[in-house]
């Protein structure tokens, strides 16, 4: 297995990790149902599956 030849300092390691940060997920609001959901994904409202404001599957049960 490969091993580092020299120890990487905390400062150097932390400089490399400066761009790793959490981002808040983008959300969209449905014009038809008013539900908040992730954009470009299907979502459940009262057991019905919607996508792009249109009813895809009626009365879905997720378990």
mmCIF file as Biopython writes it, N, C-alpha, C and O atoms, coordinates in Angstrom:
data_model
#
loop_
_atom_site.group_PDB
_atom_site.id
_atom_site.type_symbol
_atom_site.label_atom_id
_atom_site.label_alt_id
_atom_site.label_comp_id
_atom_site.label_asym_id
_atom_site.label_entity_id
_atom_site.label_seq_id
_atom_site.pdbx_PDB_ins_code
_atom_site.Cartn_x
_atom_site.Cartn_y
_atom_site.Cartn_z
_atom_site.occupancy
_atom_site.B_iso_or_equiv
_atom_site.auth_seq_id
_atom_site.auth_asym_id
_atom_site.pdbx_PDB_model_num
ATOM 1   N N  . UNK A ? 1  ? 0.828   -1.189 0.000   1.0 0.0 1  A 1 
ATOM 2   C CA . UNK A ? 1  ? 0.000   0.000  0.000   1.0 0.0 1  A 1 
ATOM 3   C C  . UNK A ? 1  ? 0.868   1.247  0.000   1.0 0.0 1  A 1 
ATOM 4   O O  . UNK A ? 1  ? 1.991   1.229  0.504   1.0 0.0 1  A 1 
ATOM 5   N N  . UNK A ? 2  ? 0.360   2.305  -0.552  1.0 0.0 2  A 1 
ATOM 6   C CA . UNK A ? 2  ? 1.105   3.558  -0.617  1.0 0.0 2  A 1 
ATOM 7   C C  . UNK A ? 2  ? 1.053   4.280  0.721   1.0 0.0 2  A 1 
ATOM 8   O O  . UNK A ? 2  ? 0.009   4.313  1.373   1.0 0.0 2  A 1 
ATOM 9   N N  . UNK A ? 3  ? 2.169   4.854  1.127   1.0 0.0 3  A 1 
ATOM 10  C CA . UNK A ? 3  ? 2.268   5.626  2.359   1.0 0.0 3  A 1 
ATOM 11  C C  . UNK A ? 3  ? 2.916   6.961  2.047   1.0 0.0 3  A 1 
ATOM 12  O O  . UNK A ? 3  ? 3.772   7.042  1.165   1.0 0.0 3  A 1 
ATOM 13  N N  . UNK A ? 4  ? 2.521   8.014  2.757   1.0 0.0 4  A 1 
ATOM 14  C CA . UNK A ? 4  ? 3.156   9.306  2.514   1.0 0.0 4  A 1 
ATOM 15  C C  . UNK A ? 4  ? 4.604   9.290  2.988   1.0 0.0 4  A 1 
ATOM 16  O O  . UNK A ? 4  ? 4.918   8.714  4.030   1.0 0.0 4  A 1 
ATOM 17  N N  . UNK A ? 5  ? 5.490   9.930  2.211   1.0 0.0 5  A 1 
ATOM 18  C CA . UNK A ? 5  ? 6.891   9.986  2.599   1.0 0.0 5  A 1 
ATOM 19  C C  . UNK A ? 5  ? 7.118   10.992 3.724   1.0 0.0 5  A 1 
ATOM 20  O O  . UNK A ? 5  ? 7.994   10.798 4.568   1.0 0.0 5  A 1 
ATOM 21  N N  . UNK A ? 6  ? 6.330   12.065 3.736   1.0 0.0 6  A 1 
ATOM 22  C CA . UNK A ? 6  ? 6.425   13.100 4.766   1.0 0.0 6  A 1 
ATOM 23  C C  . UNK A ? 6  ? 5.043   13.348 5.369   1.0 0.0 6  A 1 
ATOM 24  O O  . UNK A ? 6  ? 4.019   13.146 4.717   1.0 0.0 6  A 1 
ATOM 25  N N  . UNK A ? 7  ? 5.037   13.789 6.626   1.0 0.0 7  A 1 
ATOM 26  C CA . UNK A ? 7  ? 3.787   14.134 7.289   1.0 0.0 7  A 1 
ATOM 27  C C  . UNK A ? 7  ? 3.224   15.411 6.670   1.0 0.0 7  A 1 
ATOM 28  O O  . UNK A ? 7  ? 3.957   16.375 6.449   1.0 0.0 7  A 1 
ATOM 29  N N  . UNK A ? 8  ? 1.931   15.416 6.395   1.0 0.0 8  A 1 
ATOM 30  C CA . UNK A ? 8  ? 1.264   16.614 5.895   1.0 0.0 8  A 1 
ATOM 31  C C  . UNK A ? 8  ? 0.833   17.427 7.109   1.0 0.0 8  A 1 
ATOM 32  O O  . UNK A ? 8  ? 0.126   16.927 7.984   1.0 0.0 8  A 1 
ATOM 33  N N  . UNK A ? 9  ? 1.261   18.675 7.152   1.0 0.0 9  A 1 
ATOM 34  C CA . UNK A ? 9  ? 0.965   19.517 8.307   1.0 0.0 9  A 1 
ATOM 35  C C  . UNK A ? 9  ? -0.523  19.839 8.382   1.0 0.0 9  A 1 
ATOM 36  O O  . UNK A ? 9  ? -1.247  19.745 7.392   1.0 0.0 9  A 1 
ATOM 37  N N  . UNK A ? 10 ? -0.959  20.221 9.578   1.0 0.0 10 A 1 
ATOM 38  C CA . UNK A ? 10 ? -2.370  20.583 9.772   1.0 0.0 10 A 1 
ATOM 39  C C  . UNK A ? 10 ? -2.735  21.787 8.927   1.0 0.0 10 A 1 
ATOM 40  O O  . UNK A ? 10 ? -3.834  21.864 8.378   1.0 0.0 10 A 1 
ATOM 41  N N  . UNK A ? 11 ? -1.812  22.722 8.826   1.0 0.0 11 A 1 
ATOM 42  C CA . UNK A ? 11 ? -2.060  23.934 8.048   1.0 0.0 11 A 1 
ATOM 43  C C  . UNK A ? 11 ? -2.262  23.596 6.565   1.0 0.0 11 A 1 
ATOM 44  O O  . UNK A ? 11 ? -3.190  24.093 5.927   1.0 0.0 11 A 1 
ATOM 45  N N  . UNK A ? 12 ? -1.386  22.749 6.031   1.0 0.0 12 A 1 
ATOM 46  C CA . UNK A ? 12 ? -1.489  22.372 4.617   1.0 0.0 12 A 1 
ATOM 47  C C  . UNK A ? 12 ? -2.763  21.575 4.353   1.0 0.0 12 A 1 
ATOM 48  O O  . UNK A ? 12 ? -3.444  21.784 3.349   1.0 0.0 12 A 1 
ATOM 49  N N  . UNK A ? 13 ? -3.076  20.655 5.275   1.0 0.0 13 A 1 
ATOM 50  C CA . UNK A ? 13 ? -4.295  19.855 5.152   1.0 0.0 13 A 1 
ATOM 51  C C  . UNK A ? 13 ? -5.530  20.749 5.170   1.0 0.0 13 A 1 
ATOM 52  O O  . UNK A ? 13 ? -6.433  20.572 4.352   1.0 0.0 13 A 1 
ATOM 53  N N  . UNK A ? 14 ? -5.576  21.711 6.097   1.0 0.0 14 A 1 
ATOM 54  C CA . UNK A ? 14 ? -6.738  22.582 6.229   1.0 0.0 14 A 1 
ATOM 55  C C  . UNK A ? 14 ? -6.876  23.535 5.050   1.0 0.0 14 A 1 
ATOM 56  O O  . UNK A ? 14 ? -7.991  23.896 4.675   1.0 0.0 14 A 1 
ATOM 57  N N  . UNK A ? 15 ? -5.752  23.949 4.460   1.0 0.0 15 A 1 
ATOM 58  C CA . UNK A ? 15 ? -5.813  24.800 3.262   1.0 0.0 15 A 1 
ATOM 59  C C  . UNK A ? 15 ? -6.478  24.052 2.110   1.0 0.0 15 A 1 
ATOM 60  O O  . UNK A ? 15 ? -7.241  24.632 1.337   1.0 0.0 15 A 1 
ATOM 61  N N  . UNK A ? 16 ? -6.182  22.764 2.007   1.0 0.0 16 A 1 
ATOM 62  C CA . UNK A ? 16 ? -6.761  21.950 0.945   1.0 0.0 16 A 1 
ATOM 63  C C  . UNK A ? 16 ? -8.268  21.780 1.144   1.0 0.0 16 A 1 
ATOM 64  O O  . UNK A ? 16 ? -9.021  21.673 0.176   1.0 0.0 16 A 1 
ATOM 65  N N  . UNK A ? 17 ? -8.696  21.755 2.394   1.0 0.0 17 A 1 
ATOM 66  C CA . UNK A ? 17 ? -10.106 21.494 2.696   1.0 0.0 17 A 1 
ATOM 67  C C  . UNK A ? 17 ? -10.973 22.751 2.783   1.0 0.0 17 A 1 
ATOM 68  O O  . UNK A ? 17 ? -12.134 22.658 3.183   1.0 0.0 17 A 1 
ATOM 69  N N  . UNK A ? 18 ? -10.449 23.909 2.425   1.0 0.0 18 A 1 
ATOM 70  C CA . UNK A ? 18 ? -11.215 25.148 2.581   1.0 0.0 18 A 1 
ATOM 71  C C  . UNK A ? 18 ? -12.460 25.183 1.705   1.0 0.0 18 A 1 
ATOM 72  O O  . UNK A ? 18 ? -13.428 25.867 2.038   1.0 0.0 18 A 1 
ATOM 73  N N  . UNK A ? 19 ? -12.451 24.466 0.604   1.0 0.0 19 A 1 
ATOM 74  C CA . UNK A ? 19 ? -13.590 24.517 -0.317  1.0 0.0 19 A 1 
ATOM 75  C C  . UNK A ? 19 ? -14.646 23.471 0.005   1.0 0.0 19 A 1 
ATOM 76  O O  . UNK A ? 19 ? -15.701 23.459 -0.631  1.0 0.0 19 A 1 
ATOM 77  N N  . UNK A ? 20 ? -14.396 22.584 0.981   1.0 0.0 20 A 1 
ATOM 78  C CA . UNK A ? 20 ? -15.383 21.584 1.367   1.0 0.0 20 A 1 
ATOM 79  C C  . UNK A ? 20 ? -16.319 22.214 2.373   1.0 0.0 20 A 1 
ATOM 80  O O  . UNK A ? 20 ? -15.943 22.397 3.530   1.0 0.0 20 A 1 
ATOM 81  N N  . UNK A ? 21 ? -17.513 22.547 1.969   1.0 0.0 21 A 1 
ATOM 82  C CA . UNK A ? 21 ? -18.454 23.148 2.900   1.0 0.0 21 A 1 
ATOM 83  C C  . UNK A ? 21 ? -19.870 22.690 2.574   1.0 0.0 21 A 1 
ATOM 84  O O  . UNK A ? 21 ? -20.169 22.294 1.447   1.0 0.0 21 A 1 
ATOM 85  N N  . UNK A ? 22 ? -20.709 22.753 3.557   1.0 0.0 22 A 1 
ATOM 86  C CA . UNK A ? 22 ? -22.098 22.348 3.378   1.0 0.0 22 A 1 
ATOM 87  C C  . UNK A ? 22 ? -22.863 23.446 2.656   1.0 0.0 22 A 1 
ATOM 88  O O  . UNK A ? 22 ? -22.659 24.632 2.918   1.0 0.0 22 A 1 
ATOM 89  N N  . UNK A ? 23 ? -23.733 23.050 1.759   1.0 0.0 23 A 1 
ATOM 90  C CA . UNK A ? 23 ? -24.581 24.008 1.050   1.0 0.0 23 A 1 
ATOM 91  C C  . UNK A ? 23 ? -26.033 23.663 1.321   1.0 0.0 23 A 1 
ATOM 92  O O  . UNK A ? 23 ? -26.404 22.490 1.360   1.0 0.0 23 A 1 
ATOM 93  N N  . UNK A ? 24 ? -26.838 24.668 1.505   1.0 0.0 24 A 1 
ATOM 94  C CA . UNK A ? 24 ? -28.265 24.445 1.737   1.0 0.0 24 A 1 
ATOM 95  C C  . UNK A ? 24 ? -28.898 23.920 0.448   1.0 0.0 24 A 1 
ATOM 96  O O  . UNK A ? 24 ? -28.593 24.427 -0.632  1.0 0.0 24 A 1 
ATOM 97  N N  . UNK A ? 25 ? -29.766 22.923 0.539   1.0 0.0 25 A 1 
ATOM 98  C CA . UNK A ? 25 ? -30.396 22.386 -0.665  1.0 0.0 25 A 1 
ATOM 99  C C  . UNK A ? 25 ? -31.355 23.410 -1.284  1.0 0.0 25 A 1 
ATOM 100 O O  . UNK A ? 25 ? -32.032 24.154 -0.575  1.0 0.0 25 A 1 
ATOM 101 N N  . UNK A ? 26 ? -31.397 23.431 -2.606  1.0 0.0 26 A 1 
ATOM 102 C CA . UNK A ? 26 ? -32.336 24.331 -3.271  1.0 0.0 26 A 1 
ATOM 103 C C  . UNK A ? 26 ? -33.723 23.706 -3.224  1.0 0.0 26 A 1 
ATOM 104 O O  . UNK A ? 26 ? -33.874 22.493 -3.367  1.0 0.0 26 A 1 
ATOM 105 N N  . UNK A ? 27 ? -34.726 24.540 -3.022  1.0 0.0 27 A 1 
ATOM 106 C CA . UNK A ? 27 ? -36.099 24.060 -2.909  1.0 0.0 27 A 1 
ATOM 107 C C  . UNK A ? 27 ? -36.989 24.827 -3.872  1.0 0.0 27 A 1 
ATOM 108 O O  . UNK A ? 27 ? -36.716 25.977 -4.214  1.0 0.0 27 A 1 
ATOM 109 N N  . UNK A ? 28 ? -38.054 24.171 -4.300  1.0 0.0 28 A 1 
ATOM 110 C CA . UNK A ? 28 ? -39.029 24.789 -5.187  1.0 0.0 28 A 1 
ATOM 111 C C  . UNK A ? 28 ? -40.412 24.631 -4.570  1.0 0.0 28 A 1 
ATOM 112 O O  . UNK A ? 28 ? -40.652 23.704 -3.797  1.0 0.0 28 A 1 
ATOM 113 N N  . UNK A ? 29 ? -41.313 25.533 -4.912  1.0 0.0 29 A 1 
ATOM 114 C CA . UNK A ? 29 ? -42.693 25.463 -4.434  1.0 0.0 29 A 1 
ATOM 115 C C  . UNK A ? 29 ? -43.597 25.147 -5.616  1.0 0.0 29 A 1 
ATOM 116 O O  . UNK A ? 29 ? -43.516 25.794 -6.660  1.0 0.0 29 A 1 
ATOM 117 N N  . UNK A ? 30 ? -44.450 24.157 -5.447  1.0 0.0 30 A 1 
ATOM 118 C CA . UNK A ? 30 ? -45.366 23.752 -6.512  1.0 0.0 30 A 1 
ATOM 119 C C  . UNK A ? 30 ? -46.482 24.779 -6.660  1.0 0.0 30 A 1 
ATOM 120 O O  . UNK A ? 30 ? -47.077 25.203 -5.669  1.0 0.0 30 A 1 
ATOM 121 N N  . UNK A ? 31 ? -46.761 25.170 -7.880  1.0 0.0 31 A 1 
ATOM 122 C CA . UNK A ? 31 ? -47.838 26.127 -8.147  1.0 0.0 31 A 1 
ATOM 123 C C  . UNK A ? 31 ? -49.207 25.482 -7.920  1.0 0.0 31 A 1 
ATOM 124 O O  . UNK A ? 31 ? -50.150 26.160 -7.509  1.0 0.0 31 A 1 
ATOM 125 N N  . UNK A ? 32 ? -49.321 24.171 -8.186  1.0 0.0 32 A 1 
ATOM 126 C CA . UNK A ? 32 ? -50.600 23.486 -8.075  1.0 0.0 32 A 1 
ATOM 127 C C  . UNK A ? 32 ? -50.957 23.153 -6.628  1.0 0.0 32 A 1 
ATOM 128 O O  . UNK A ? 32 ? -52.051 23.471 -6.161  1.0 0.0 32 A 1 
ATOM 129 N N  . UNK A ? 33 ? -50.016 22.504 -5.917  1.0 0.0 33 A 1 
ATOM 130 C CA . UNK A ? 33 ? -50.319 22.015 -4.571  1.0 0.0 33 A 1 
ATOM 131 C C  . UNK A ? 33 ? -49.761 22.893 -3.465  1.0 0.0 33 A 1 
ATOM 132 O O  . UNK A ? 33 ? -50.221 22.808 -2.326  1.0 0.0 33 A 1 
ATOM 133 N N  . UNK A ? 34 ? -48.790 23.727 -3.768  1.0 0.0 34 A 1 
ATOM 134 C CA . UNK A ? 34 ? -48.157 24.565 -2.756  1.0 0.0 34 A 1 
ATOM 135 C C  . UNK A ? 34 ? -47.125 23.820 -1.923  1.0 0.0 34 A 1 
ATOM 136 O O  . UNK A ? 34 ? -46.633 24.350 -0.927  1.0 0.0 34 A 1 
ATOM 137 N N  . UNK A ? 35 ? -46.792 22.592 -2.323  1.0 0.0 35 A 1 
ATOM 138 C CA . UNK A ? 35 ? -45.821 21.791 -1.578  1.0 0.0 35 A 1 
ATOM 139 C C  . UNK A ? 35 ? -44.400 22.261 -1.886  1.0 0.0 35 A 1 
ATOM 140 O O  . UNK A ? 35 ? -44.092 22.671 -3.006  1.0 0.0 35 A 1 
ATOM 141 N N  . UNK A ? 36 ? -43.551 22.193 -0.876  1.0 0.0 36 A 1 
ATOM 142 C CA . UNK A ? 36 ? -42.144 22.535 -1.054  1.0 0.0 36 A 1 
ATOM 143 C C  . UNK A ? 36 ? -41.388 21.233 -1.317  1.0 0.0 36 A 1 
ATOM 144 O O  . UNK A ? 36 ? -41.539 20.266 -0.570  1.0 0.0 36 A 1 
ATOM 145 N N  . UNK A ? 37 ? -40.575 21.204 -2.375  1.0 0.0 37 A 1 
ATOM 146 C CA . UNK A ? 37 ? -39.885 19.984 -2.777  1.0 0.0 37 A 1 
ATOM 147 C C  . UNK A ? 37 ? -38.575 20.336 -3.472  1.0 0.0 37 A 1 
ATOM 148 O O  . UNK A ? 37 ? -38.330 21.496 -3.805  1.0 0.0 37 A 1 
ATOM 149 N N  . UNK A ? 38 ? -37.740 19.328 -3.687  1.0 0.0 38 A 1 
ATOM 150 C CA . UNK A ? 38 ? -36.500 19.517 -4.441  1.0 0.0 38 A 1 
ATOM 151 C C  . UNK A ? 38 ? -36.858 19.683 -5.913  1.0 0.0 38 A 1 
ATOM 152 O O  . UNK A ? 38 ? -37.709 18.948 -6.414  1.0 0.0 38 A 1 
ATOM 153 N N  . UNK A ? 39 ? -36.234 20.628 -6.624  1.0 0.0 39 A 1 
ATOM 154 C CA . UNK A ? 39 ? -36.587 20.840 -8.024  1.0 0.0 39 A 1 
ATOM 155 C C  . UNK A ? 39 ? -36.193 19.648 -8.898  1.0 0.0 39 A 1 
ATOM 156 O O  . UNK A ? 39 ? -35.222 18.950 -8.606  1.0 0.0 39 A 1 
ATOM 157 N N  . UNK A ? 40 ? -36.940 19.426 -9.951  1.0 0.0 40 A 1 
ATOM 158 C CA . UNK A ? 40 ? -36.714 18.367 -10.935 1.0 0.0 40 A 1 
ATOM 159 C C  . UNK A ? 40 ? -36.831 16.971 -10.333 1.0 0.0 40 A 1 
ATOM 160 O O  . UNK A ? 40 ? -36.196 16.035 -10.819 1.0 0.0 40 A 1 
ATOM 161 N N  . UNK A ? 41 ? -37.630 16.821 -9.290  1.0 0.0 41 A 1 
ATOM 162 C CA . UNK A ? 41 ? -37.875 15.509 -8.695  1.0 0.0 41 A 1 
ATOM 163 C C  . UNK A ? 41 ? -39.364 15.352 -8.422  1.0 0.0 41 A 1 
ATOM 164 O O  . UNK A ? 41 ? -40.074 16.332 -8.197  1.0 0.0 41 A 1 
ATOM 165 N N  . UNK A ? 42 ? -39.822 14.119 -8.445  1.0 0.0 42 A 1 
ATOM 166 C CA . UNK A ? 42 ? -41.217 13.833 -8.101  1.0 0.0 42 A 1 
ATOM 167 C C  . UNK A ? 42 ? -41.370 13.932 -6.586  1.0 0.0 42 A 1 
ATOM 168 O O  . UNK A ? 42 ? -40.409 13.704 -5.852  1.0 0.0 42 A 1 
ATOM 169 N N  . UNK A ? 43 ? -42.573 14.272 -6.111  1.0 0.0 43 A 1 
ATOM 170 C CA . UNK A ? 43 ? -42.801 14.466 -4.685  1.0 0.0 43 A 1 
ATOM 171 C C  . UNK A ? 43 ? -44.197 14.018 -4.309  1.0 0.0 43 A 1 
ATOM 172 O O  . UNK A ? 43 ? -45.115 14.023 -5.128  1.0 0.0 43 A 1 
ATOM 173 N N  . UNK A ? 44 ? -44.339 13.622 -3.027  1.0 0.0 44 A 1 
ATOM 174 C CA . UNK A ? 44 ? -45.607 13.122 -2.504  1.0 0.0 44 A 1 
ATOM 175 C C  . UNK A ? 44 ? -46.405 14.231 -1.844  1.0 0.0 44 A 1 
ATOM 176 O O  . UNK A ? 44 ? -45.858 15.035 -1.089  1.0 0.0 44 A 1 
ATOM 177 N N  . UNK A ? 45 ? -47.697 14.273 -2.130  1.0 0.0 45 A 1 
ATOM 178 C CA . UNK A ? 45 ? -48.624 15.158 -1.441  1.0 0.0 45 A 1 
ATOM 179 C C  . UNK A ? 45 ? -49.866 14.335 -1.132  1.0 0.0 45 A 1 
ATOM 180 O O  . UNK A ? 45 ? -50.603 13.950 -2.039  1.0 0.0 45 A 1 
ATOM 181 N N  . UNK A ? 46 ? -50.096 14.067 0.146   1.0 0.0 46 A 1 
ATOM 182 C CA . UNK A ? 46 ? -51.263 13.287 0.602   1.0 0.0 46 A 1 
ATOM 183 C C  . UNK A ? 46 ? -51.382 11.943 -0.105  1.0 0.0 46 A 1 
ATOM 184 O O  . UNK A ? 46 ? -52.485 11.518 -0.451  1.0 0.0 46 A 1 
ATOM 185 N N  . UNK A ? 47 ? -50.252 11.270 -0.323  1.0 0.0 47 A 1 
ATOM 186 C CA . UNK A ? 47 ? -50.277 9.943  -0.944  1.0 0.0 47 A 1 
ATOM 187 C C  . UNK A ? 47 ? -50.293 9.956  -2.457  1.0 0.0 47 A 1 
ATOM 188 O O  . UNK A ? 47 ? -50.249 8.891  -3.073  1.0 0.0 47 A 1 
ATOM 189 N N  . UNK A ? 48 ? -50.355 11.119 -3.076  1.0 0.0 48 A 1 
ATOM 190 C CA . UNK A ? 48 ? -50.329 11.213 -4.531  1.0 0.0 48 A 1 
ATOM 191 C C  . UNK A ? 48 ? -48.943 11.659 -4.983  1.0 0.0 48 A 1 
ATOM 192 O O  . UNK A ? 48 ? -48.310 12.486 -4.327  1.0 0.0 48 A 1 
ATOM 193 N N  . UNK A ? 49 ? -48.476 11.120 -6.089  1.0 0.0 49 A 1 
ATOM 194 C CA . UNK A ? 49 ? -47.153 11.448 -6.608  1.0 0.0 49 A 1 
ATOM 195 C C  . UNK A ? 49 ? -47.293 12.497 -7.702  1.0 0.0 49 A 1 
ATOM 196 O O  . UNK A ? 49 ? -47.985 12.285 -8.698  1.0 0.0 49 A 1 
ATOM 197 N N  . UNK A ? 50 ? -46.621 13.639 -7.503  1.0 0.0 50 A 1 
ATOM 198 C CA . UNK A ? 50 ? -46.670 14.747 -8.449  1.0 0.0 50 A 1 
ATOM 199 C C  . UNK A ? 50 ? -45.296 14.981 -9.053  1.0 0.0 50 A 1 
ATOM 200 O O  . UNK A ? 50 ? -44.279 14.722 -8.410  1.0 0.0 50 A 1 
ATOM 201 N N  . UNK A ? 51 ? -45.262 15.468 -10.281 1.0 0.0 51 A 1 
ATOM 202 C CA . UNK A ? 51 ? -44.034 15.931 -10.916 1.0 0.0 51 A 1 
ATOM 203 C C  . UNK A ? 51 ? -44.392 17.068 -11.855 1.0 0.0 51 A 1 
ATOM 204 O O  . UNK A ? 51 ? -45.291 16.942 -12.686 1.0 0.0 51 A 1 
ATOM 205 N N  . UNK A ? 52 ? -43.682 18.178 -11.719 1.0 0.0 52 A 1 
ATOM 206 C CA . UNK A ? 52 ? -43.893 19.347 -12.568 1.0 0.0 52 A 1 
ATOM 207 C C  . UNK A ? 52 ? -45.330 19.859 -12.461 1.0 0.0 52 A 1 
ATOM 208 O O  . UNK A ? 52 ? -45.888 20.353 -13.441 1.0 0.0 52 A 1 
ATOM 209 N N  . UNK A ? 53 ? -45.922 19.741 -11.284 1.0 0.0 53 A 1 
ATOM 210 C CA . UNK A ? 53 ? -47.269 20.235 -11.044 1.0 0.0 53 A 1 
ATOM 211 C C  . UNK A ? 53 ? -48.374 19.345 -11.564 1.0 0.0 53 A 1 
ATOM 212 O O  . UNK A ? 53 ? -49.547 19.710 -11.489 1.0 0.0 53 A 1 
ATOM 213 N N  . UNK A ? 54 ? -48.023 18.173 -12.094 1.0 0.0 54 A 1 
ATOM 214 C CA . UNK A ? 54 ? -49.027 17.272 -12.644 1.0 0.0 54 A 1 
ATOM 215 C C  . UNK A ? 54 ? -49.076 15.984 -11.838 1.0 0.0 54 A 1 
ATOM 216 O O  . UNK A ? 54 ? -48.046 15.504 -11.365 1.0 0.0 54 A 1 
ATOM 217 N N  . UNK A ? 55 ? -50.260 15.428 -11.682 1.0 0.0 55 A 1 
ATOM 218 C CA . UNK A ? 55 ? -50.450 14.187 -10.949 1.0 0.0 55 A 1 
ATOM 219 C C  . UNK A ? 55 ? -49.942 13.019 -11.800 1.0 0.0 55 A 1 
ATOM 220 O O  . UNK A ? 55 ? -50.426 12.801 -12.911 1.0 0.0 55 A 1 
ATOM 221 N N  . UNK A ? 56 ? -48.975 12.278 -11.279 1.0 0.0 56 A 1 
ATOM 222 C CA . UNK A ? 56 ? -48.444 11.125 -12.012 1.0 0.0 56 A 1 
ATOM 223 C C  . UNK A ? 56 ? -49.126 9.842  -11.582 1.0 0.0 56 A 1 
ATOM 224 O O  . UNK A ? 56 ? -49.670 9.113  -12.411 1.0 0.0 56 A 1 
ATOM 225 N N  . UNK A ? 57 ? -49.097 9.566  -10.280 1.0 0.0 57 A 1 
ATOM 226 C CA . UNK A ? 57 ? -49.670 8.340  -9.743  1.0 0.0 57 A 1 
ATOM 227 C C  . UNK A ? 57 ? -50.568 8.726  -8.570  1.0 0.0 57 A 1 
ATOM 228 O O  . UNK A ? 57 ? -50.165 9.482  -7.686  1.0 0.0 57 A 1 
ATOM 229 N N  . UNK A ? 58 ? -51.767 8.205  -8.577  1.0 0.0 58 A 1 
ATOM 230 C CA . UNK A ? 58 ? -52.725 8.524  -7.524  1.0 0.0 58 A 1 
ATOM 231 C C  . UNK A ? 58 ? -52.643 7.488  -6.411  1.0 0.0 58 A 1 
ATOM 232 O O  . UNK A ? 58 ? -52.531 6.290  -6.672  1.0 0.0 58 A 1 
ATOM 233 N N  . UNK A ? 59 ? -52.700 7.956  -5.175  1.0 0.0 59 A 1 
ATOM 234 C CA . UNK A ? 59 ? -52.717 7.117  -3.976  1.0 0.0 59 A 1 
ATOM 235 C C  . UNK A ? 59 ? -51.531 6.165  -3.886  1.0 0.0 59 A 1 
ATOM 236 O O  . UNK A ? 59 ? -51.720 4.953  -3.794  1.0 0.0 59 A 1 
ATOM 237 N N  . UNK A ? 60 ? -50.328 6.691  -3.911  1.0 0.0 60 A 1 
ATOM 238 C CA . UNK A ? 60 ? -49.152 5.858  -3.713  1.0 0.0 60 A 1 
ATOM 239 C C  . UNK A ? 60 ? -48.951 5.644  -2.219  1.0 0.0 60 A 1 
ATOM 240 O O  . UNK A ? 60 ? -49.227 6.538  -1.419  1.0 0.0 60 A 1 
ATOM 241 N N  . UNK A ? 61 ? -48.481 4.482  -1.845  1.0 0.0 61 A 1 
ATOM 242 C CA . UNK A ? 61 ? -48.179 4.226  -0.440  1.0 0.0 61 A 1 
ATOM 243 C C  . UNK A ? 61 ? -46.709 3.812  -0.360  1.0 0.0 61 A 1 
ATOM 244 O O  . UNK A ? 61 ? -46.271 2.881  -1.036  1.0 0.0 61 A 1 
ATOM 245 N N  . UNK A ? 62 ? -45.961 4.522  0.479   1.0 0.0 62 A 1 
ATOM 246 C CA . UNK A ? 62 ? -44.530 4.255  0.592   1.0 0.0 62 A 1 
ATOM 247 C C  . UNK A ? 62 ? -44.223 3.387  1.807   1.0 0.0 62 A 1 
ATOM 248 O O  . UNK A ? 62 ? -43.257 3.669  2.516   1.0 0.0 62 A 1 
ATOM 249 N N  . UNK A ? 63 ? -44.972 2.386  2.067   1.0 0.0 63 A 1 
ATOM 250 C CA . UNK A ? 63 ? -44.622 1.478  3.136   1.0 0.0 63 A 1 
ATOM 251 C C  . UNK A ? 63 ? -45.614 1.448  4.180   1.0 0.0 63 A 1 
ATOM 252 O O  . UNK A ? 63 ? -45.457 0.720  5.161   1.0 0.0 63 A 1 
#
